[in-house]
Amino acid sequence: MSGLILGLSGLLTSTASASEGWRLEQPLDGAVNRIYFGVTATGANDAWTVGSAWTGSAEVPVALRWDGTKWADTITAGVPGTRLTDVSASAPDNVWAAGDRTTQAGTRRPARLPQATGPLAAASTSTVIQRWDGKAWTDVDHPKPPAGLDGFPVDIAAFSPRSVWLVASDFDPKTGTSAYHLEHWTGKVWEPVEIPQVGARPLQPTRVSGTADDDLWVSAAATTDGKETPFLLHWDGRSWRQAEVPVPSDHPTGWLVNHVVPDGRGSAYVVGRVNEWNPTGIPAFVTRWDGRKWAPVAPSPFDEINAAALDGSGKLWTAGWLPGGGHILMAAWTGTEWRKDELPPEVAKTADGSSILGFAAVPGTPGVLAAGLGSSGGLQSTWGVIASLGLR
């Protein structure tokens, strides 16, 4: 799905003004040629955003840390051709970043996985994992993909130095298809994790999140004749429990889950969309599992939700586009309706378009962080965007 122009429906209230809270954490002129892909926080005095910077000849990884007073770059363990696309932390001295490294270091890559016909089809790409121990970033060895395939991380969830969960994919540039798998870091090695299957249909993991090692959520999809059926799996530390995700309607290519947002132990919001690459105008769905039953939320104002998370007060935030709009909008679920909000006006004044690629709650506060980019001329000009609501 292109993620450029997205559909409108559902219950939606008016846009809140920027003066009501959202603020840029970093001036845009201090984030030129950057993209921030992921964001995480362990408290009001410890937060991270990761991404990449374009030097003019190579893409290099970036990782910024918030210490309660300022955001500052840290020195990553990456080399040219590396970018960091996701981040998760369980403590200030246990921060894990996932990304990828390409042999075609002189090409700036899009913010999505490649297609078979894309500019990186001839490049070799592998998953990169790095850990911050409170003092420095170090590379954590990760198995390379099979010969002829490219490796990409999809989602990461860190709970301790000896327990990190990862969904990764092996992409075949010849066919444009990907095989997804779940892995667990034991403190020494990455171990493959088999998830329960659904009859003869292969079930592939798509996302991972959770509140603890014994409260882990994995979304997955089973495909039959090109039609995807989404599932939600829960790991309680001993066994898996599986539930088929209810979807709004029948669709020829099915539906998929692209975000799972834990809502306390044993409960989670599931966010998904129709299994189509191009915009459809069909609203994304949001539903909540309380451990026993599903409770659907009103249709999303977007047909793809680009990012989703709870804020520190437990409110669900999502991000997407409205028809014809180049700048991303946010929509928060109040319990009865979707309330629309915008990034600070500096973004629209500087860039032709914008995107939010990640949200994160700030524990101990009602706040939430958003990370992404503003762009003009495609990726000819970019500005990393890190914004906050309720952090101060």
PALUM-944737 format. One record per residue (C-alpha): residue in one letter; x, y, z; residue number from 1. Coordinates in Angstrom, 3 decimals. Each point is the difference from the previous one (the first is absolute). Last residue first. Example, Ala and Ser with C-alpha at 12.3 -4.5 7.8 and 13.67 -1.06 7.14 Angstrom:
BEGIN
{rest=S&x=13.670&y=-1.060&z=7.140&nr=2}
{rest=A&x=-1.370&y=-3.440&z=0.660&nr=1}
This chain:
BEGIN
{rest=R&x=6.176&y=18.613&z=29.990&nr=392}
{rest=L&x=-0.415&y=-3.234&z=-1.970&nr=391}
{rest=G&x=-3.689&y=0.666&z=-0.590&nr=390}
{rest=L&x=0.236&y=-0.185&z=-3.792&nr=389}
{rest=S&x=3.322&y=-0.484&z=-1.734&nr=388}
{rest=A&x=1.569&y=0.353&z=-3.436&nr=387}
{rest=I&x=3.054&y=-1.484&z=-1.719&nr=386}
{rest=V&x=0.221&y=0.772&z=-3.717&nr=385}
{rest=G&x=3.064&y=-0.677&z=-2.146&nr=384}
{rest=W&x=0.166&y=2.360&z=-2.946&nr=383}
{rest=T&x=0.192&y=-1.152&z=-3.588&nr=382}
{rest=S&x=0.901&y=1.483&z=-3.386&nr=381}
{rest=Q&x=0.420&y=-2.008&z=-3.201&nr=380}
{rest=L&x=-1.992&y=-2.803&z=1.613&nr=379}
{rest=G&x=-3.137&y=0.652&z=-2.026&nr=378}
{rest=G&x=0.388&y=3.611&z=-1.070&nr=377}
{rest=S&x=-0.688&y=1.289&z=3.492&nr=376}
{rest=S&x=0.000&y=-1.979&z=3.233&nr=375}
{rest=G&x=-0.941&y=0.173&z=3.670&nr=374}
{rest=L&x=0.926&y=-2.966&z=2.106&nr=373}
{rest=G&x=-0.952&y=-2.459&z=2.703&nr=372}
{rest=A&x=-0.148&y=-0.306&z=3.775&nr=371}
{rest=A&x=-2.898&y=0.554&z=2.402&nr=370}
{rest=L&x=0.292&y=0.127&z=3.791&nr=369}
{rest=V&x=-2.810&y=-0.411&z=2.531&nr=368}
{rest=G&x=-0.678&y=1.519&z=3.395&nr=367}
{rest=P&x=-2.253&y=-0.733&z=2.961&nr=366}
{rest=T&x=3.180&y=-0.350&z=2.090&nr=365}
{rest=G&x=1.589&y=-2.825&z=1.994&nr=364}
{rest=P&x=0.686&y=-2.007&z=-3.132&nr=363}
{rest=V&x=0.380&y=2.060&z=-3.216&nr=362}
{rest=A&x=-2.127&y=-1.774&z=-2.602&nr=361}
{rest=A&x=1.546&y=-0.591&z=-3.410&nr=360}
{rest=F&x=-1.082&y=0.752&z=-3.569&nr=359}
{rest=G&x=1.715&y=-0.941&z=-3.258&nr=358}
{rest=L&x=0.218&y=0.694&z=-3.739&nr=357}
{rest=I&x=-1.791&y=3.345&z=-0.101&nr=356}
{rest=S&x=0.071&y=1.455&z=-3.497&nr=355}
{rest=S&x=0.287&y=3.425&z=-1.584&nr=354}
{rest=G&x=-0.509&y=1.868&z=-3.248&nr=353}
{rest=D&x=0.975&y=3.194&z=-1.798&nr=352}
{rest=A&x=2.458&y=0.955&z=2.758&nr=351}
{rest=T&x=0.922&y=3.188&z=1.880&nr=350}
{rest=K&x=-3.284&y=1.765&z=0.757&nr=349}
{rest=A&x=-1.816&y=-3.329&z=0.389&nr=348}
{rest=V&x=2.532&y=-1.160&z=2.616&nr=347}
{rest=E&x=0.124&y=3.338&z=1.847&nr=346}
{rest=P&x=-3.760&y=-0.292&z=0.546&nr=345}
{rest=P&x=0.416&y=-2.566&z=2.827&nr=344}
{rest=L&x=-1.304&y=-3.448&z=-0.984&nr=343}
{rest=E&x=-3.751&y=-0.263&z=-0.232&nr=342}
{rest=D&x=-2.941&y=-1.396&z=1.968&nr=341}
{rest=K&x=-3.272&y=-1.820&z=-0.681&nr=340}
{rest=R&x=-2.215&y=-1.393&z=2.752&nr=339}
{rest=W&x=-1.512&y=-3.409&z=-0.777&nr=338}
{rest=E&x=-3.200&y=-0.721&z=1.879&nr=337}
{rest=T&x=-1.556&y=-1.697&z=3.043&nr=336}
{rest=G&x=2.912&y=-1.299&z=2.081&nr=335}
{rest=T&x=2.118&y=3.062&z=-0.727&nr=334}
{rest=W&x=1.908&y=-1.655&z=-2.862&nr=333}
{rest=A&x=2.788&y=2.295&z=-1.200&nr=332}
{rest=A&x=0.436&y=0.855&z=-3.689&nr=331}
{rest=M&x=3.229&y=1.359&z=-1.455&nr=330}
{rest=L&x=0.500&y=1.656&z=-3.345&nr=329}
{rest=I&x=2.677&y=-0.424&z=-2.651&nr=328}
{rest=H&x=0.779&y=2.742&z=-2.446&nr=327}
{rest=G&x=-0.404&y=-0.505&z=-3.732&nr=326}
{rest=G&x=-3.775&y=0.170&z=0.098&nr=325}
{rest=G&x=-2.102&y=-0.882&z=-3.015&nr=324}
{rest=P&x=-2.144&y=-2.492&z=1.885&nr=323}
{rest=L&x=0.834&y=-0.103&z=3.749&nr=322}
{rest=W&x=3.280&y=-1.453&z=1.224&nr=321}
{rest=G&x=0.987&y=-2.243&z=2.913&nr=320}
{rest=A&x=0.961&y=-0.075&z=3.682&nr=319}
{rest=T&x=-1.419&y=-1.781&z=3.048&nr=318}
{rest=W&x=-0.128&y=0.767&z=3.725&nr=317}
{rest=L&x=-1.743&y=-2.162&z=2.611&nr=316}
{rest=K&x=-0.474&y=1.607&z=3.421&nr=315}
{rest=G&x=1.560&y=-1.833&z=2.967&nr=314}
{rest=S&x=1.146&y=3.020&z=2.007&nr=313}
{rest=G&x=3.631&y=-0.371&z=-1.066&nr=312}
{rest=D&x=-1.000&y=-0.044&z=-3.656&nr=311}
{rest=L&x=-1.054&y=-3.204&z=-1.713&nr=310}
{rest=A&x=1.510&y=-0.961&z=-3.333&nr=309}
{rest=A&x=-0.682&y=-0.036&z=-3.753&nr=308}
{rest=A&x=1.903&y=0.824&z=-3.186&nr=307}
{rest=N&x=-0.760&y=0.084&z=-3.744&nr=306}
{rest=I&x=-3.680&y=-0.781&z=0.325&nr=305}
{rest=E&x=-1.252&y=-0.796&z=-3.478&nr=304}
{rest=D&x=-3.471&y=0.808&z=-1.266&nr=303}
{rest=F&x=-0.170&y=2.971&z=2.382&nr=302}
{rest=P&x=-2.852&y=1.487&z=2.055&nr=301}
{rest=S&x=-0.155&y=-3.340&z=1.836&nr=300}
{rest=P&x=-3.274&y=-1.850&z=0.290&nr=299}
{rest=A&x=-1.531&y=0.084&z=3.515&nr=298}
{rest=V&x=1.683&y=-2.431&z=2.421&nr=297}
{rest=P&x=-0.846&y=-3.705&z=0.053&nr=296}
{rest=A&x=-0.113&y=-1.921&z=3.312&nr=295}
{rest=W&x=1.405&y=-3.535&z=-0.200&nr=294}
{rest=K&x=-0.405&y=-2.585&z=2.733&nr=293}
{rest=R&x=1.791&y=-1.893&z=2.749&nr=292}
{rest=G&x=3.501&y=1.404&z=0.475&nr=291}
{rest=D&x=-1.146&y=3.605&z=-0.355&nr=290}
{rest=W&x=0.491&y=0.186&z=-3.786&nr=289}
{rest=R&x=-0.555&y=3.447&z=-1.524&nr=288}
{rest=T&x=-0.872&y=0.844&z=-3.598&nr=287}
{rest=V&x=1.211&y=2.588&z=-2.488&nr=286}
{rest=F&x=-0.764&y=-0.222&z=-3.713&nr=285}
{rest=A&x=1.460&y=1.983&z=-2.868&nr=284}
{rest=P&x=-2.631&y=1.693&z=-2.121&nr=283}
{rest=I&x=-0.523&y=-1.107&z=-3.624&nr=282}
{rest=G&x=1.000&y=2.903&z=-2.261&nr=281}
{rest=T&x=2.127&y=-2.450&z=-1.968&nr=280}
{rest=P&x=3.519&y=1.435&z=-0.014&nr=279}
{rest=N&x=2.486&y=-2.231&z=-1.867&nr=278}
{rest=W&x=1.810&y=-3.025&z=1.450&nr=277}
{rest=E&x=-3.079&y=-1.983&z=0.954&nr=276}
{rest=N&x=-0.573&y=-2.411&z=2.879&nr=275}
{rest=V&x=-2.787&y=1.956&z=1.654&nr=274}
{rest=R&x=0.988&y=1.720&z=3.225&nr=273}
{rest=G&x=0.977&y=-0.694&z=3.590&nr=272}
{rest=V&x=0.310&y=1.231&z=3.563&nr=271}
{rest=V&x=-0.284&y=-2.314&z=3.008&nr=270}
{rest=Y&x=-0.376&y=1.492&z=3.470&nr=269}
{rest=A&x=1.249&y=-2.175&z=2.830&nr=268}
{rest=S&x=-0.955&y=-1.586&z=3.300&nr=267}
{rest=G&x=1.652&y=-2.638&z=2.200&nr=266}
{rest=R&x=2.092&y=2.391&z=2.019&nr=265}
{rest=G&x=-0.695&y=3.662&z=-0.692&nr=264}
{rest=D&x=-1.025&y=1.335&z=-3.398&nr=263}
{rest=P&x=2.595&y=-1.528&z=-2.326&nr=262}
{rest=V&x=-0.042&y=1.535&z=-3.526&nr=261}
{rest=V&x=0.162&y=-2.410&z=-2.950&nr=260}
{rest=H&x=0.625&y=1.687&z=-3.356&nr=259}
{rest=N&x=-0.004&y=-1.078&z=-3.678&nr=258}
{rest=V&x=-2.709&y=-2.657&z=0.034&nr=257}
{rest=L&x=-1.137&y=-1.338&z=-3.375&nr=256}
{rest=W&x=-3.274&y=-0.322&z=-1.877&nr=255}
{rest=G&x=-1.183&y=-2.181&z=-2.863&nr=254}
{rest=T&x=0.839&y=0.075&z=-3.701&nr=253}
{rest=P&x=-3.598&y=-0.320&z=-1.226&nr=252}
{rest=H&x=-1.442&y=1.945&z=2.974&nr=251}
{rest=D&x=-2.643&y=-1.191&z=2.469&nr=250}
{rest=S&x=-1.002&y=2.578&z=2.552&nr=249}
{rest=P&x=0.984&y=1.787&z=3.214&nr=248}
{rest=V&x=2.636&y=-2.511&z=1.130&nr=247}
{rest=P&x=-0.023&y=-2.178&z=3.124&nr=246}
{rest=V&x=3.509&y=-1.144&z=1.003&nr=245}
{rest=E&x=0.326&y=-3.764&z=0.341&nr=244}
{rest=A&x=1.156&y=-0.925&z=3.488&nr=243}
{rest=Q&x=3.031&y=-1.973&z=1.209&nr=242}
{rest=R&x=1.380&y=-0.835&z=3.414&nr=241}
{rest=W&x=3.629&y=-0.996&z=0.315&nr=240}
{rest=S&x=1.588&y=-1.728&z=2.957&nr=239}
{rest=R&x=2.355&y=0.426&z=2.927&nr=238}
{rest=G&x=1.101&y=3.623&z=0.284&nr=237}
{rest=D&x=-3.514&y=1.323&z=-0.595&nr=236}
{rest=W&x=0.393&y=0.242&z=-3.795&nr=235}
{rest=H&x=-2.966&y=1.550&z=-1.849&nr=234}
{rest=L&x=-0.788&y=-0.441&z=-3.691&nr=233}
{rest=L&x=-2.193&y=2.223&z=-2.167&nr=232}
{rest=F&x=-1.113&y=-1.195&z=-3.417&nr=231}
{rest=P&x=-0.566&y=1.619&z=-3.396&nr=230}
{rest=T&x=-1.417&y=-1.805&z=-3.078&nr=229}
{rest=E&x=1.693&y=0.828&z=-3.295&nr=228}
{rest=K&x=-1.389&y=-0.867&z=-3.449&nr=227}
{rest=G&x=2.481&y=-0.805&z=-2.770&nr=226}
{rest=D&x=-1.253&y=-3.557&z=-0.497&nr=225}
{rest=T&x=0.187&y=-0.669&z=3.744&nr=224}
{rest=T&x=2.212&y=2.153&z=2.218&nr=223}
{rest=A&x=0.225&y=-0.238&z=3.779&nr=222}
{rest=A&x=1.077&y=3.152&z=1.815&nr=221}
{rest=A&x=1.619&y=0.724&z=3.340&nr=220}
{rest=S&x=-0.092&y=2.479&z=2.851&nr=219}
{rest=V&x=2.177&y=-0.761&z=2.991&nr=218}
{rest=W&x=-0.737&y=1.171&z=3.538&nr=217}
{rest=L&x=2.144&y=-0.733&z=3.048&nr=216}
{rest=D&x=-1.136&y=0.069&z=3.616&nr=215}
{rest=D&x=2.349&y=-2.470&z=1.704&nr=214}
{rest=D&x=3.157&y=1.663&z=-1.285&nr=213}
{rest=A&x=-1.443&y=3.381&z=0.964&nr=212}
{rest=T&x=-2.272&y=2.827&z=-1.199&nr=211}
{rest=G&x=-0.345&y=-1.156&z=-3.571&nr=210}
{rest=S&x=0.829&y=0.498&z=-3.652&nr=209}
{rest=V&x=0.641&y=-2.043&z=-3.152&nr=208}
{rest=R&x=-1.159&y=0.484&z=-3.586&nr=207}
{rest=T&x=-0.404&y=-2.051&z=-3.224&nr=206}
{rest=P&x=0.342&y=-3.665&z=0.935&nr=205}
{rest=Q&x=-0.685&y=-2.551&z=-2.769&nr=204}
{rest=L&x=-2.657&y=-2.724&z=0.207&nr=203}
{rest=P&x=0.259&y=-2.737&z=-2.621&nr=202}
{rest=R&x=-3.466&y=-1.352&z=-0.888&nr=201}
{rest=A&x=-0.292&y=-3.759&z=0.454&nr=200}
{rest=G&x=-1.801&y=0.279&z=3.303&nr=199}
{rest=V&x=0.650&y=3.336&z=1.655&nr=198}
{rest=Q&x=3.557&y=-0.025&z=1.366&nr=197}
{rest=P&x=1.291&y=0.735&z=3.474&nr=196}
{rest=I&x=3.142&y=2.179&z=0.021&nr=195}
{rest=E&x=3.518&y=-1.352&z=-0.348&nr=194}
{rest=V&x=2.733&y=2.094&z=1.571&nr=193}
{rest=P&x=3.453&y=0.261&z=-1.590&nr=192}
{rest=E&x=2.771&y=0.599&z=2.548&nr=191}
{rest=W&x=2.262&y=3.036&z=-0.122&nr=190}
{rest=V&x=3.058&y=-0.670&z=2.133&nr=189}
{rest=K&x=1.696&y=0.967&z=3.262&nr=188}
{rest=G&x=-2.354&y=2.051&z=2.160&nr=187}
{rest=T&x=-2.943&y=-2.163&z=-1.001&nr=186}
{rest=W&x=-1.062&y=2.067&z=-3.010&nr=185}
{rest=H&x=-3.304&y=-1.294&z=-1.409&nr=184}
{rest=E&x=-0.941&y=-0.253&z=-3.681&nr=183}
{rest=L&x=-3.251&y=0.047&z=-1.979&nr=182}
{rest=H&x=-0.046&y=-0.562&z=-3.769&nr=181}
{rest=Y&x=-1.305&y=1.642&z=-3.159&nr=180}
{rest=A&x=0.501&y=-1.168&z=-3.596&nr=179}
{rest=S&x=-0.126&y=2.775&z=-2.587&nr=178}
{rest=T&x=-0.998&y=0.147&z=-3.669&nr=177}
{rest=G&x=1.172&y=2.303&z=-2.801&nr=176}
{rest=T&x=0.775&y=-3.001&z=-2.209&nr=175}
{rest=K&x=3.594&y=0.729&z=-0.987&nr=174}
{rest=P&x=0.721&y=2.330&z=2.927&nr=173}
{rest=D&x=-0.802&y=-2.783&z=2.513&nr=172}
{rest=F&x=-0.451&y=1.640&z=3.404&nr=171}
{rest=D&x=0.791&y=-1.819&z=3.240&nr=170}
{rest=S&x=-1.983&y=1.580&z=2.807&nr=169}
{rest=A&x=0.523&y=0.690&z=3.675&nr=168}
{rest=V&x=-2.232&y=0.006&z=3.076&nr=167}
{rest=L&x=2.137&y=0.455&z=3.086&nr=166}
{rest=W&x=-0.336&y=-0.732&z=3.703&nr=165}
{rest=V&x=2.589&y=1.037&z=2.585&nr=164}
{rest=S&x=0.697&y=-1.818&z=3.251&nr=163}
{rest=R&x=3.406&y=-0.229&z=1.614&nr=162}
{rest=P&x=0.799&y=3.714&z=0.274&nr=161}
{rest=S&x=-3.615&y=0.444&z=1.165&nr=160}
{rest=F&x=-3.474&y=0.623&z=-1.461&nr=159}
{rest=A&x=0.750&y=1.125&z=-3.569&nr=158}
{rest=A&x=-2.614&y=-0.067&z=-2.793&nr=157}
{rest=I&x=1.019&y=0.220&z=-3.665&nr=156}
{rest=D&x=-1.981&y=0.290&z=-3.235&nr=155}
{rest=V&x=0.590&y=-0.475&z=-3.737&nr=154}
{rest=P&x=3.741&y=-0.596&z=-0.346&nr=153}
{rest=F&x=1.270&y=-0.500&z=-3.556&nr=152}
{rest=G&x=2.109&y=-2.718&z=-1.633&nr=151}
{rest=D&x=0.627&y=-0.264&z=-3.738&nr=150}
{rest=L&x=-0.034&y=-3.322&z=-1.847&nr=149}
{rest=G&x=2.354&y=-1.483&z=-2.597&nr=148}
{rest=A&x=1.896&y=-2.090&z=2.522&nr=147}
{rest=P&x=-1.971&y=-0.579&z=3.196&nr=146}
{rest=P&x=-0.335&y=2.976&z=2.353&nr=145}
{rest=K&x=2.861&y=0.893&z=2.358&nr=144}
{rest=P&x=-0.249&y=-1.092&z=3.615&nr=143}
{rest=H&x=0.130&y=2.855&z=2.530&nr=142}
{rest=D&x=3.013&y=1.071&z=2.014&nr=141}
{rest=V&x=-0.664&y=2.821&z=2.447&nr=140}
{rest=D&x=1.821&y=3.199&z=-0.953&nr=139}
{rest=T&x=0.916&y=2.297&z=2.870&nr=138}
{rest=W&x=-1.311&y=3.403&z=1.060&nr=137}
{rest=A&x=1.615&y=1.720&z=2.970&nr=136}
{rest=K&x=-0.408&y=1.063&z=3.621&nr=135}
{rest=G&x=-3.426&y=-0.995&z=1.297&nr=134}
{rest=D&x=0.177&y=-3.454&z=-1.560&nr=133}
{rest=W&x=-1.277&y=1.056&z=-3.440&nr=132}
{rest=R&x=-0.580&y=-3.015&z=-2.259&nr=131}
{rest=Q&x=0.226&y=-0.357&z=-3.791&nr=130}
{rest=I&x=-1.686&y=-2.398&z=-2.435&nr=129}
{rest=V&x=0.580&y=0.078&z=-3.772&nr=128}
{rest=T&x=-1.988&y=-2.039&z=-2.519&nr=127}
{rest=S&x=1.592&y=-0.628&z=-3.393&nr=126}
{rest=T&x=-0.134&y=1.567&z=-3.454&nr=125}
{rest=S&x=1.713&y=-1.020&z=-3.236&nr=124}
{rest=A&x=-0.671&y=2.382&z=-2.865&nr=123}
{rest=A&x=-1.337&y=-0.890&z=-3.444&nr=122}
{rest=A&x=-3.669&y=0.606&z=0.858&nr=121}
{rest=L&x=0.983&y=3.187&z=1.817&nr=120}
{rest=P&x=-1.413&y=2.388&z=-2.590&nr=119}
{rest=G&x=-3.447&y=-1.628&z=0.109&nr=118}
{rest=T&x=-1.359&y=-2.532&z=-2.480&nr=117}
{rest=A&x=-0.316&y=-2.813&z=2.553&nr=116}
{rest=Q&x=-1.546&y=2.374&z=2.498&nr=115}
{rest=P&x=1.933&y=1.495&z=2.885&nr=114}
{rest=L&x=-1.055&y=0.237&z=3.663&nr=113}
{rest=R&x=-1.224&y=3.470&z=0.877&nr=112}
{rest=A&x=1.535&y=3.353&z=0.969&nr=111}
{rest=P&x=1.768&y=0.254&z=-3.344&nr=110}
{rest=R&x=3.750&y=-0.525&z=-0.381&nr=109}
{rest=R&x=2.761&y=2.477&z=-0.776&nr=108}
{rest=T&x=2.551&y=-1.632&z=-2.253&nr=107}
{rest=G&x=3.777&y=0.267&z=0.583&nr=106}
{rest=A&x=0.107&y=-2.856&z=2.504&nr=105}
{rest=Q&x=-0.962&y=-2.674&z=-2.523&nr=104}
{rest=T&x=1.366&y=-2.808&z=2.203&nr=103}
{rest=T&x=-3.029&y=0.517&z=2.197&nr=102}
{rest=R&x=-0.408&y=-0.015&z=3.775&nr=101}
{rest=D&x=-3.271&y=-0.350&z=1.826&nr=100}
{rest=G&x=-1.600&y=1.159&z=3.208&nr=99}
{rest=A&x=-0.810&y=-0.997&z=3.538&nr=98}
{rest=A&x=0.699&y=1.991&z=3.143&nr=97}
{rest=W&x=0.063&y=-1.374&z=3.544&nr=96}
{rest=V&x=0.201&y=2.113&z=3.157&nr=95}
{rest=N&x=0.949&y=-1.608&z=3.302&nr=94}
{rest=D&x=1.879&y=2.490&z=2.189&nr=93}
{rest=P&x=-2.838&y=2.536&z=0.268&nr=92}
{rest=A&x=-2.415&y=-2.888&z=0.613&nr=91}
{rest=S&x=-2.379&y=-2.242&z=-1.987&nr=90}
{rest=A&x=0.722&y=1.581&z=-3.364&nr=89}
{rest=S&x=-1.218&y=-0.486&z=-3.569&nr=88}
{rest=V&x=1.193&y=1.507&z=-3.282&nr=87}
{rest=D&x=-0.890&y=-0.335&z=-3.677&nr=86}
{rest=T&x=1.360&y=1.032&z=-3.408&nr=85}
{rest=L&x=3.733&y=0.517&z=0.543&nr=84}
{rest=R&x=1.889&y=0.676&z=-3.235&nr=83}
{rest=T&x=3.275&y=-1.418&z=-1.262&nr=82}
{rest=G&x=1.593&y=0.666&z=-3.402&nr=81}
{rest=P&x=2.971&y=1.742&z=1.574&nr=80}
{rest=V&x=1.066&y=-1.803&z=3.212&nr=79}
{rest=G&x=-1.937&y=-0.492&z=3.209&nr=78}
{rest=A&x=1.139&y=-0.241&z=3.625&nr=77}
{rest=T&x=-1.866&y=3.142&z=0.936&nr=76}
{rest=I&x=1.477&y=3.142&z=1.555&nr=75}
{rest=T&x=-2.704&y=1.862&z=1.886&nr=74}
{rest=D&x=-1.803&y=3.098&z=-1.191&nr=73}
{rest=A&x=-1.542&y=2.295&z=2.599&nr=72}
{rest=W&x=-3.517&y=0.953&z=1.069&nr=71}
{rest=K&x=-0.196&y=2.301&z=3.017&nr=70}
{rest=T&x=-1.184&y=0.418&z=3.602&nr=69}
{rest=G&x=-1.460&y=-3.310&z=1.158&nr=68}
{rest=D&x=2.750&y=-2.142&z=-1.479&nr=67}
{rest=W&x=-1.467&y=-0.368&z=-3.519&nr=66}
{rest=R&x=2.205&y=-2.176&z=-2.216&nr=65}
{rest=L&x=0.453&y=0.175&z=-3.757&nr=64}
{rest=A&x=1.071&y=-2.976&z=-2.130&nr=63}
{rest=V&x=1.212&y=0.473&z=-3.574&nr=62}
{rest=P&x=1.074&y=-2.496&z=-2.647&nr=61}
{rest=V&x=1.850&y=1.015&z=-3.188&nr=60}
{rest=E&x=-1.207&y=0.183&z=-3.613&nr=59}
{rest=A&x=2.734&y=0.835&z=-2.479&nr=58}
{rest=S&x=1.172&y=2.569&z=-2.555&nr=57}
{rest=G&x=-1.852&y=3.183&z=0.863&nr=56}
{rest=T&x=0.265&y=-0.683&z=3.732&nr=55}
{rest=W&x=-3.515&y=-1.399&z=0.310&nr=54}
{rest=A&x=-1.031&y=-0.602&z=3.588&nr=53}
{rest=S&x=-1.757&y=-3.042&z=1.421&nr=52}
{rest=G&x=-2.428&y=-1.003&z=2.697&nr=51}
{rest=V&x=-0.282&y=-0.357&z=3.745&nr=50}
{rest=T&x=-1.948&y=1.838&z=2.700&nr=49}
{rest=W&x=0.656&y=-0.482&z=3.685&nr=48}
{rest=A&x=-1.462&y=0.922&z=3.368&nr=47}
{rest=D&x=1.256&y=0.241&z=3.576&nr=46}
{rest=N&x=-0.822&y=2.745&z=2.499&nr=45}
{rest=A&x=-3.811&y=-0.157&z=-0.084&nr=44}
{rest=G&x=0.098&y=-3.784&z=0.031&nr=43}
{rest=T&x=0.940&y=-3.165&z=-1.915&nr=42}
{rest=A&x=-0.557&y=1.523&z=-3.427&nr=41}
{rest=T&x=-0.088&y=-1.276&z=-3.594&nr=40}
{rest=V&x=0.104&y=1.426&z=-3.530&nr=39}
{rest=G&x=0.431&y=-1.395&z=-3.495&nr=38}
{rest=F&x=0.567&y=1.101&z=-3.587&nr=37}
{rest=Y&x=1.573&y=3.447&z=0.271&nr=36}
{rest=I&x=1.076&y=1.201&z=-3.442&nr=35}
{rest=R&x=2.817&y=2.513&z=-0.403&nr=34}
{rest=N&x=1.283&y=2.250&z=-2.788&nr=33}
{rest=V&x=-0.432&y=3.118&z=2.194&nr=32}
{rest=A&x=-0.651&y=-0.692&z=3.695&nr=31}
{rest=G&x=1.310&y=3.160&z=1.676&nr=30}
{rest=D&x=-1.872&y=2.235&z=-2.446&nr=29}
{rest=L&x=-3.145&y=-1.844&z=1.082&nr=28}
{rest=P&x=0.403&y=1.201&z=3.574&nr=27}
{rest=Q&x=-0.096&y=-2.941&z=2.437&nr=26}
{rest=E&x=-2.708&y=-0.945&z=2.484&nr=25}
{rest=L&x=-2.713&y=1.473&z=-2.182&nr=24}
{rest=R&x=-3.174&y=0.719&z=1.913&nr=23}
{rest=W&x=-3.456&y=-1.527&z=0.256&nr=22}
{rest=G&x=-1.975&y=1.509&z=2.877&nr=21}
{rest=E&x=-3.090&y=2.092&z=-0.401&nr=20}
{rest=S&x=1.927&y=2.668&z=-1.918&nr=19}
{rest=A&x=0.086&y=-2.337&z=-2.993&nr=18}
{rest=S&x=-3.729&y=0.507&z=-0.447&nr=17}
{rest=A&x=-2.307&y=-2.977&z=0.270&nr=16}
{rest=T&x=-1.610&y=-1.219&z=-3.215&nr=15}
{rest=S&x=-3.743&y=-0.479&z=0.083&nr=14}
{rest=T&x=-1.712&y=-3.224&z=0.986&nr=13}
{rest=L&x=-0.052&y=-3.263&z=-1.930&nr=12}
{rest=L&x=-2.312&y=-2.995&z=0.049&nr=11}
{rest=G&x=0.730&y=-2.316&z=-2.894&nr=10}
{rest=S&x=1.020&y=0.688&z=-3.571&nr=9}
{rest=L&x=2.914&y=1.454&z=-1.943&nr=8}
{rest=G&x=2.370&y=-1.740&z=-2.416&nr=7}
{rest=L&x=3.772&y=0.200&z=-0.352&nr=6}
{rest=I&x=2.314&y=1.728&z=-2.427&nr=5}
{rest=L&x=3.726&y=-0.779&z=0.116&nr=4}
{rest=G&x=0.262&y=-3.267&z=1.937&nr=3}
{rest=S&x=0.906&y=-1.942&z=-3.134&nr=2}
{rest=M&x=-1.425&y=-3.354&z=1.006&nr=1}
